[in-house]
Amino acid sequence: MPPDEDGAYVEVHAKGLIVNDGPLSRPVPVALRYDPGAEPTTVRLDFPGGTSWVFPRTLLEAGLRAPARRGDMGVWPCGRVQTVVELHTSDGVAMVQFDSSVLLRFLRSTYAVTASSVTR
């Protein structure tokens, strides 16, 4: 993701776990991105193969504490240390599990970037 004119953006690389109905799950690299110059209220998850999901930053934040849904996306805590992001497509449903601490650090970074760009 290119930085905005002030060079402010957040990009965090994380490992998600694609959760299936069956006994096998598989890890997947995910890039968590935030560009306040382009869309200050949204975050983006980029998956291998060019698949991206853009959704409100507030949905991710709310889903870390309690189940939250908006349109074709849902986010909810899974146990004490993990969070699930559910994505609905015409091909079906994908559920990706993340360590909550990674998502929380990402969110904190997005708010820090937003605060610093406001004070410029």
Number of C-alpha atoms within 10 A of each C-alpha: 9 8 14 12 7 9 12 17 20 20 16 15 14 17 15 21 18 18 17 13 7 6 6 8 13 10 13 14 13 20 17 21 21 30 23 20 15 11 12 15 14 18 24 19 18 17 15 10 6 6 8 14 12 14 17 14 17 13 19 24 17 15 19 22 14 13 16 18 16 10 8 11 20 18 25 23 21 19 9 8 12 16 26 24 22 18 16 13 9 5 6 7 12 14 19 21 22 22 18 20 13 18 19 14 11 21 21 13 17 24 16 13 18 19 11 10 14 8 6 6
